[in-house]
Amino acid sequence: MSDSVRDPARYPVPAQQHRAEQVIDRSRFICTVARVQSSEEAQAFIKAMNAEFPDATHNCWAYVVGAPGSTDRVGMSDDGEPHGTAGRPMLTVLLHSGVGEVAAVVTRYYGGTKLGTGGLVKAYGGAVQEALADMPRAERVDSVDVTVHVGYGAIGALQQLWPEFDAELLEQRFEVDAEFLVRVPRVRMAAMERAIQNATRGTAILSLIDIPAPSTND
């Protein structure tokens, strides 16, 4: 899907932590990628990789928090490699991968042969590309939760609306009135509310339980 038509409320994210390894001129490059939804989660992931590979020559990293290609919250480190040869090419690959909320750590065990500046850029960027190539993916949907209170006579009309607006029914309770807790894509919320009020002749009571959208600042 091209950038011009991508739905900003939906985008691919890592489904789970994933790892790929390659050997270049006797140096081992182990790339681990994972989903991160905040800068704090990214730093925790990096710390965990440093703990897992404490004897590595380098643990270089980069991350993108937010939608694919977003530069609002990014980070990178060469971890002792020549400036610009590791973190920067790793970040460039992440930014152009079409995947959001992703962090990568490339662990290097030096094999005795220097790769040179160009070789390092290619090796670190290539390690991330290889890990992303077969990484399991999930879809991230920017959503809100909303409770809907209606009389029993409106239940059937509401239940027909959920699929139309990609709403996921989370809970339902039947007491004096019927109460539904649904999760709906943020961009569909306003239209769904209008449809609910039309279907119930304005008698429905909606209460928003917001799931915060990604911040544009650290």
C-alpha positions in Angstrom: 0.0 0.0 0.0 1.4 3.4 -1.0 2.0 6.2 1.5 -0.7 8.3 -0.2 -3.5 5.8 0.5 -2.3 4.2 3.8 -4.9 4.4 6.6 -3.1 6.3 9.4 -5.2 4.5 12.0 -4.0 1.1 10.8 -0.5 -0.1 10.2 1.7 -3.2 10.6 3.6 -3.7 13.8 5.8 -6.6 15.0 3.6 -9.5 16.2 6.4 -10.8 18.5 10.1 -10.5 19.1 12.0 -11.9 16.2 15.7 -12.6 15.4 17.9 -13.2 12.4 21.6 -13.9 12.2 24.2 -13.6 9.5 28.0 -13.9 9.3 30.0 -11.3 7.3 33.8 -11.8 7.1 33.7 -13.9 10.2 31.8 -11.3 12.2 28.4 -12.4 13.6 25.6 -10.0 13.2 22.5 -10.9 15.3 19.5 -8.6 14.7 16.6 -8.8 17.2 13.4 -6.8 16.5 10.5 -6.2 18.8 7.4 -4.0 19.1 7.8 -0.9 21.3 5.0 1.6 22.1 7.0 4.2 23.9 10.6 5.4 24.3 10.6 3.8 27.7 9.7 0.4 26.2 12.4 0.8 23.6 15.0 1.5 26.2 13.9 -1.5 28.3 14.2 -3.7 25.2 17.7 -2.4 24.5 18.7 -3.0 28.1 17.4 -6.6 27.9 19.5 -7.2 24.7 22.6 -5.8 26.5 21.9 -8.2 29.3 21.4 -11.2 27.0 24.6 -10.4 25.0 27.0 -8.8 27.6 30.1 -10.2 25.9 29.2 -8.8 22.5 31.7 -6.4 20.8 28.8 -4.0 20.0 25.0 -3.8 20.7 23.9 -1.1 18.3 20.3 -0.1 18.1 17.6 2.1 16.6 13.8 2.5 17.2 10.8 4.2 15.8 7.8 4.8 18.1 4.6 5.6 16.2 3.4 5.1 12.7 5.6 3.9 9.9 8.1 6.6 8.8 7.3 8.9 11.7 10.4 10.7 13.1 8.6 12.2 16.1 10.1 9.7 18.5 13.2 7.9 17.2 16.5 6.9 18.7 19.7 5.3 17.6 23.2 4.4 18.8 26.5 3.2 17.2 27.6 1.7 20.5 31.3 2.3 19.8 31.3 1.6 16.0 32.5 4.5 13.8 30.0 7.4 13.9 27.1 6.9 11.4 28.0 3.4 10.5 25.5 1.4 12.6 22.6 3.3 14.3 21.9 5.6 11.4 21.6 2.9 8.7 19.5 0.8 11.0 17.2 3.7 11.6 16.9 4.4 7.9 15.8 0.8 7.3 13.2 1.0 10.0 11.8 4.3 8.7 11.4 2.9 5.2 10.1 -0.5 6.3 6.4 0.3 6.4 6.3 -1.0 10.0 5.5 1.1 13.0 6.3 0.8 16.7 9.5 -1.2 16.1 12.9 -1.4 17.7 16.0 -3.2 16.4 19.2 -4.2 18.2 22.1 -5.6 16.1 24.6 -7.5 18.2 28.0 -7.9 16.7 30.7 -10.3 17.6 33.9 -9.2 15.9 35.5 -11.8 13.8 38.9 -10.3 13.3 38.4 -8.7 9.8 37.7 -4.9 9.6 34.8 -4.2 7.3 35.4 -0.5 6.7 32.9 2.3 6.8 30.9 1.2 3.8 31.0 -2.4 4.9 29.6 -1.6 8.3 26.8 0.5 6.9 25.8 -2.3 4.6 26.2 -5.0 7.3 24.1 -3.2 10.0 21.4 -2.0 7.6 21.3 -5.4 6.0 21.0 -7.2 9.3 17.8 -5.2 10.0 16.4 -5.8 6.6 16.9 -9.5 6.9 15.2 -9.6 10.3 12.2 -7.6 9.0 11.9 -9.7 5.9 10.3 -12.7 7.7 9.2 -11.0 10.9 5.7 -12.0 12.0 3.4 -8.9 11.7 0.2 -7.8 13.3 -2.1 -4.8 12.6 -2.1 -1.9 14.9 -5.4 -0.1 15.0 -5.8 3.3 16.7 -9.0 2.6 18.7 -11.3 4.0 21.5 -13.5 2.1 23.9 -17.0 3.3 24.4 -19.9 2.1 26.6 -23.4 2.3 25.1 -26.6 2.2 27.2 -29.8 1.5 25.4 -33.3 0.1 26.1 -33.9 -3.6 25.4 -35.9 -2.7 22.3 -32.8 -1.3 20.6 -30.4 -4.3 21.1 -31.1 -5.8 17.7 -30.4 -2.6 15.9 -27.1 -2.0 17.8 -25.8 -5.6 17.1 -26.3 -5.0 13.4 -24.2 -1.8 13.6 -21.0 -3.3 15.2 -19.7 -5.0 12.0 -20.5 -2.0 9.9 -18.0 0.1 11.9 -15.5 -2.6 12.7 -16.5 -2.4 16.3 -15.3 -5.2 18.6 -17.8 -6.2 21.4 -15.8 -6.5 24.6 -18.5 -6.8 27.3 -22.2 -6.7 27.6 -24.5 -6.5 30.7 -28.3 -6.7 30.9 -29.8 -5.0 33.9 -32.4 -2.2 33.9 -31.0 -1.3 30.5 -28.6 -3.1 28.2 -25.0 -1.9 28.4 -22.3 -2.7 25.8 -18.6 -2.0 25.9 -17.1 -1.9 22.4 -13.8 -1.0 20.9 -14.0 0.9 17.6 -11.3 2.4 15.3 -10.9 6.1 16.3 -11.7 7.3 12.8 -15.0 5.4 12.8 -16.2 6.7 16.2 -18.1 9.8 15.1 -19.9 8.0 12.3 -20.8 5.1 14.6 -22.2 7.5 17.2 -24.4 9.1 14.6 -25.7 5.7 13.4 -26.4 4.6 17.0 -28.4 7.8 17.7 -30.3 7.4 14.5 -31.1 3.8 15.2 -32.3 4.5 18.8 -34.0 7.8 18.0 -31.5 9.6 20.2 -32.2 7.6 23.3 -28.7 5.9 23.5 -26.2 7.1 26.1 -22.6 6.8 25.0 -19.6 7.3 27.3 -16.1 7.4 25.8 -13.2 5.5 27.5 -10.3 6.9 25.5 -7.3 4.8 24.5 -4.7 7.6 24.0 -3.5 8.1 20.5 0.3 8.1 20.1 1.9 11.3 21.3 4.0 13.4 19.0 6.5 14.2 21.8 8.7 12.3 24.1 
